[in-house]
Each structure stands twice: as C-alpha cells, then as structure tokens.
C-alpha cells in the first residue's frame, strides 16, 4: 500500500511537471506567431509607423523570451532568426529610444553565442556607435553589474570585437564619457587576454 502511494505521488509529480514545462513552450508559440505576423506587416509596409510600433511591441523584451524564440530549439530558430533581429536596425531612425532601450534590456543578460545572440550583439553595436549619447544614457540606467554585462557582451566574440565597438569608444570620449569609455577599453583588453591566454 505504501509503495503504491509513493508511485501515485511520483506519477502526479511527473504529470504536474510536464504541464508546467508546457506553459513556456505555449507562450513562446503565441509570442512567435504574433512576432511573425508583425514582421510580415513590417516587410509589407516598412515605412508604416503603426507596423513599426506593432513590431517593437511584439518583439521579446527580456533575454529569456528572446532565447525562447531565437535560441537553439526556439520557436523561430529556423535559420532566419537573424532577420527578425536585424529588422530592429531599420526602426532606429523613427524609434531610436525604444529600440535602444530594448537592445540594452535584452543584452544585460546576454552571453555571446553564434546565431541569434551574435546578431543581437551586432545590432546593439550598430545602435551604440550611431546613437552613442542615448546608448550611454541607457547604460547608466542599469546597475553596475548589468552595465558591465552589456559591455562584456559587446566585447565578446570569436575574433576581435565588432568594428562598431571602436566607434563606441571614440564617441564616448568625444561625449565626455571617460568612465564608460574606460570600461569598454578594459573589456576589450580582458577579452584579448582570454583569447591569447
């Protein structure tokens, strides 16, 4: 009787765990379908501000959601996931603050990997080099740990940091942001040591 109760309890735990594990997948599917529809509308009418806003709202706003869609095994990880990420670059001219804040929020938990995180890194670097003043402002809104994580994420790659990384440093110096510029330079030095050490 006791063994039977344990078996039933374990079976219920397994069923309950399976049910809980299905929730994120279902949520990723719904979010992915909404993003696919927003992406299609944006491609059809790239200059339409409503389509741009809809796309920004549909795009994941945290790194966990980002990975659920674009990471290995993600709902939209089909070889074209970078198209969704690079679409953010096209929105920068009319939605620079929204795009910048989104990119920084995603990157504060990001770690460099091939595919989607690499694409995120390139889009963030492009934004940071073009809108350096806003980028610096968004970085200052983060905790010191989160800010360091974003900077490390940008510096991290299989080779040298992306070319825009040097532009960010130069622009930070020109904007009289020496502390941030030093953090970027130090992250670049630390990454070079890791690669050669």
C-alpha positions as CSV (number, residue, x, y, z in Angstrom):
1,X,0.0,0.0,0.0
2,X,2.8,2.4,1.0
3,X,4.7,1.7,-2.2
4,X,1.6,2.2,-4.3
5,X,1.1,5.7,-2.7
6,X,4.7,6.6,-3.5
7,X,4.2,5.5,-7.1
8,X,1.0,7.5,-7.4
9,X,2.6,10.6,-5.8
10,X,5.6,10.4,-8.2
11,X,3.3,9.9,-11.2
12,X,1.4,13.0,-10.2
13,X,4.6,15.0,-9.8
14,X,5.7,14.0,-13.3
15,X,2.4,14.9,-14.8
16,X,2.4,18.3,-13.0
17,X,6.0,19.0,-14.1
18,X,5.2,18.1,-17.6
19,X,2.2,20.5,-17.5
20,X,4.3,23.3,-16.1
21,X,7.1,22.7,-18.7
22,X,4.5,23.1,-21.5
23,X,3.5,26.6,-20.4
24,X,6.6,28.4,-21.7
25,X,6.5,26.5,-25.0
26,X,2.9,27.5,-25.5
27,X,3.8,31.1,-24.6
28,X,6.7,31.0,-27.0
29,X,4.4,29.8,-29.7
30,X,1.9,32.6,-29.2
31,X,4.6,35.2,-28.9
32,X,6.4,33.8,-32.0
33,X,3.2,33.8,-34.0
34,X,2.5,37.4,-33.0
35,X,6.1,38.4,-34.0
36,X,5.8,36.6,-37.3
37,X,2.6,38.5,-38.1
38,X,4.2,41.8,-37.1
39,X,7.3,41.0,-39.2
40,X,5.2,40.2,-42.2
41,X,3.3,43.5,-41.8
42,X,6.6,45.4,-41.4
43,X,8.1,43.8,-44.5
44,X,4.9,44.7,-46.5
45,X,4.9,48.3,-45.3
46,X,8.4,49.2,-43.9
47,X,7.6,52.9,-43.6
48,X,4.3,52.4,-41.8
49,X,4.7,53.7,-38.2
50,X,1.9,51.5,-36.9
51,X,3.6,48.4,-38.3
52,X,6.9,49.6,-36.8
53,X,5.3,50.1,-33.4
54,X,3.5,46.7,-33.6
55,X,6.8,45.0,-34.3
56,X,8.5,46.7,-31.4
57,X,5.7,45.6,-29.1
58,X,5.7,42.0,-30.4
59,X,9.5,41.6,-30.1
60,X,10.6,39.9,-26.9
61,X,11.6,42.3,-24.1
62,X,13.7,40.1,-22.0
63,X,16.6,37.7,-22.8
64,X,14.7,34.6,-21.7
65,X,11.9,35.4,-24.1
66,X,14.5,36.2,-26.8
67,X,16.1,32.8,-26.4
68,X,12.7,31.0,-26.3
69,X,12.1,32.4,-29.8
70,X,15.5,32.6,-31.4
71,X,17.8,30.4,-29.3
72,X,18.7,26.8,-30.1
73,X,15.3,24.9,-30.4
74,X,13.4,28.2,-30.1
75,X,10.1,28.7,-31.9
76,X,11.6,30.9,-34.6
77,X,15.1,29.3,-34.7
78,X,14.8,28.2,-38.3
79,X,17.9,29.7,-39.9
80,X,16.2,33.1,-40.5
81,X,16.1,34.2,-36.9
82,X,18.6,37.0,-37.5
83,X,16.2,38.6,-40.0
84,X,13.9,39.4,-37.1
85,X,16.7,40.8,-35.0
86,X,18.2,42.9,-37.9
87,X,14.8,44.4,-38.5
88,X,15.3,46.4,-35.4
89,X,18.1,48.3,-37.2
90,X,15.5,49.6,-39.7
91,X,13.4,51.0,-36.9
92,X,16.2,53.1,-35.3
93,X,15.6,56.3,-37.3
94,X,12.0,56.7,-36.1
95,X,12.1,54.8,-32.8
96,X,15.7,55.2,-31.6
97,X,14.9,55.4,-27.9
98,X,12.6,52.4,-28.0
99,X,15.0,50.3,-30.0
100,X,18.0,51.4,-27.8
101,X,16.2,50.6,-24.6
102,X,15.0,47.2,-25.9
103,X,18.5,46.3,-27.1
104,X,20.1,47.2,-23.8
105,X,17.5,45.4,-21.8
106,X,18.0,42.3,-23.9
107,X,21.8,42.5,-23.6
108,X,22.0,42.9,-19.9
109,X,21.5,39.1,-19.5
110,X,23.0,38.0,-22.9
111,X,26.1,35.9,-23.4
112,X,27.9,35.7,-26.7
113,X,27.0,32.6,-28.8
114,X,26.8,32.1,-32.5
115,X,23.5,32.7,-34.3
116,X,20.8,34.9,-32.5
117,X,23.0,36.3,-29.7
118,X,25.7,37.2,-32.2
119,X,23.1,39.0,-34.3
120,X,21.8,40.8,-31.2
121,X,25.4,41.8,-30.5
122,X,25.9,43.3,-34.0
123,X,22.6,45.2,-33.8
124,X,23.4,46.6,-30.4
125,X,26.9,47.6,-31.5
126,X,25.5,49.4,-34.6
127,X,23.0,51.2,-32.4
128,X,25.7,52.1,-29.8
129,X,28.0,53.5,-32.5
130,X,25.3,55.5,-34.2
131,X,23.3,56.7,-31.1
132,X,26.1,56.8,-28.6
133,X,24.6,59.5,-26.4
134,X,21.3,57.7,-25.9
135,X,23.2,54.4,-25.6
136,X,25.3,55.8,-22.8
137,X,22.1,57.1,-21.1
138,X,20.5,53.6,-21.2
139,X,23.7,52.0,-19.8
140,X,23.6,54.5,-16.9
141,X,20.1,53.4,-16.0
142,X,21.4,49.9,-15.3
143,X,23.0,48.6,-12.2
144,X,26.8,48.4,-12.3
145,X,26.7,44.7,-12.8
146,X,24.2,44.9,-15.6
147,X,26.1,47.6,-17.3
148,X,29.3,45.5,-17.1
149,X,27.4,42.6,-18.6
150,X,26.3,44.6,-21.6
151,X,29.8,45.9,-22.2
152,X,31.3,42.4,-21.8
153,X,28.7,41.0,-24.2
154,X,29.7,43.6,-26.8
155,X,33.4,42.9,-26.4
156,X,33.0,39.2,-26.5
157,X,33.3,37.4,-29.8
158,X,35.3,34.7,-31.5
159,X,37.6,37.3,-33.0
160,X,38.1,41.0,-32.4
161,X,35.1,42.9,-31.2
162,X,32.8,44.1,-34.0
163,X,34.1,47.2,-35.8
164,X,31.5,49.5,-34.3
165,X,32.9,48.7,-30.8
166,X,35.9,51.1,-31.5
167,X,33.4,53.7,-32.7
168,X,31.5,53.5,-29.5
169,X,34.8,54.1,-27.5
170,X,35.7,57.0,-29.7
171,X,32.2,58.5,-29.5
172,X,32.1,58.1,-25.7
173,X,35.4,60.0,-25.4
174,X,34.0,62.8,-27.6
175,X,30.8,62.9,-25.5
176,X,33.0,63.4,-22.4
177,X,32.1,59.9,-21.0
178,X,35.6,58.8,-20.0
179,X,34.5,56.3,-17.3
180,X,32.3,54.4,-19.8
181,X,35.0,54.6,-22.5
182,X,37.5,53.1,-20.0
183,X,35.1,50.3,-19.2
184,X,34.7,49.5,-22.9
185,X,38.5,49.6,-23.4
186,X,39.1,47.3,-20.3
187,X,36.5,44.8,-21.6
188,X,38.4,44.7,-24.9
189,X,41.7,44.2,-23.2
190,X,40.2,41.4,-21.0
191,X,38.8,39.7,-24.0
192,X,42.1,39.8,-25.9
193,X,43.9,38.3,-22.8
194,X,41.3,35.5,-22.7
195,X,41.8,34.7,-26.4
196,X,45.6,34.7,-26.2
197,X,46.0,33.3,-22.7
